Amino acid sequence: MSAIRPRAPDFDTDEELQEHLALLETDTPSDEDISVPEDFRRDRRTFEDVRADIETVRDEMNHLRARLAILTRQAEIAIRSRAEWADASAHAQLGEYPWAKLVGAMAGSFALTRLARRLPFGRFATAAAPLILAALSKRAAR
């Protein structure tokens, strides 16, 4: 899309053109007339001021690194203490070598399940299973 430009006036002679340019030149502001607003002026900073700011930022970074190191150590201590608590709890409940006992229980369950699948219980097991479970739950309730 083209922008609509105002039509330039037609000049028949060179004098008319020069007169028009002189008129435009008087309307334009000179460099002395243009001033920078106070909002746009920047304070001049010395090299020492900039160096002091950089040193302040470095100090803050060192402080943050120290805090991060403390938090990392605290997290490591918390994780280690929870792992030690879980290990002590397992020893209290299962005695010596609790992980070996858990592995043995899982292997025994797997073997009994495989054996039970191979036995030919058929219709009898299907009919008797609810009765057996009901009797066991009554005994457990006593």
N, C-alpha and C positions, 0 to 999 in steps of 0.2 A: 504494500500500500504506500503510495507516494504522499509525502507531506505537501500541503498546499502552501506555496510561498507567495508572499505579497509581490505584486508586480513592481518591478523597478521603474521609476519614472523615465520617460523617454526624453533625451536631451538632443536637441538639434545641433547645438554648437558646443565647442570645447569650453567656452566661457561659462555656459550654463552648468556643465558638469563640474567645473572648478568651483563655481559658486555653491553648488549643492554639497560638494565635499568640504568646503570651508564651513558651511553651516553645521554639518555633522561633526566636524572637529571641535567646534565651540561647544556642542552639546555633551561631548564625552568628558568624563572627569579625568583630571590629571593624577599622577602618582601621589602628589602632595595632598590631594583631596581625600584619598583613600586612607583610612586609618584602621588598624587592627583593633577589634574590640578587646576590652580588658579580659574577657572570658577566655579568649584564644591565646593570650600571651602566656608563655610558660616561664616559670621562675628559672633563672639560670642556676644550675647546680654545679658545685665544684667537684673535682675529682675525688676529694676526700669524703664528700657526702656520699657519692656513689660507692666508694670503697667501704664506708661504714655500713651502708645498706647491705652490701654483699656479705660482710662479716656477720651481720645480724641474721641473715638467712642461713648462713653456714652454722651458726650456733643453734638455731631452731632445728635444722636437719640433724645435727648431732644429738640434740635432746630427744627428738623423735626416734632416732635409731636406738638410743638407750632404753626408751620406754618399750619399743618393739622387742628388744632382747629380753627384757624382764617378762613381758607377756608370753614370749616363746618358752622361757624357762618354767613359768607357772603352768602352761598347758602341758608341757612334758611331765611335770610332777603330778598333775591331776590324772593324766592317762596312766602313768606308772602305778599310782596308788590304786586306781580302779582295777587294773590288771592284777595287782597283788591281792586285792580284796576278793576278786573272783576266784583266784587260785586257792586262797585260804578257805573260802566258803566251800569249794569243791572238796578239799581235803577233809573239812569238818563233816560233810555229809557222806562221803564215800570212802574215807580212810586213805591209806597209802595208794598211790597210783590211780587216782580217780579216772583219768582219761583212758587208761587200759580197761578199767571196769566198764566204762560206758561203751567202748568199742566191743567188748565181749557181749554185752547185753544186746547191742544192735546186731551183731553177727548171729547170736542165738535166735533172735526174733526172725531174722531173714531165713535161717535154716528151718525153723518150725513152720513158717508160712509155706515154704517150698514143699515140705513134707506133707502138710495138710492138704495141699492142692493135689497131690498125687494119690492120696487115699481115696478109695471108692465109697464115699458116704452116700451119695445119691439122694433119693427121696427121703430116706430115714433122717438124714442130717438136716434137710430142709424143714421137715416137720418138727423135729425134736429141738432144734436150735432155740426157738423162742421159749420153749418150756424150760430148757436148761438155764437160759439167761434169767428168766423170771425167778427160778429157784435160787440162783446165785445172788440175785439182788435182794431177795427176802433174807437170806443168811447174812448178807452184809448189813442190812438194816437193823438186825438184832443187836 
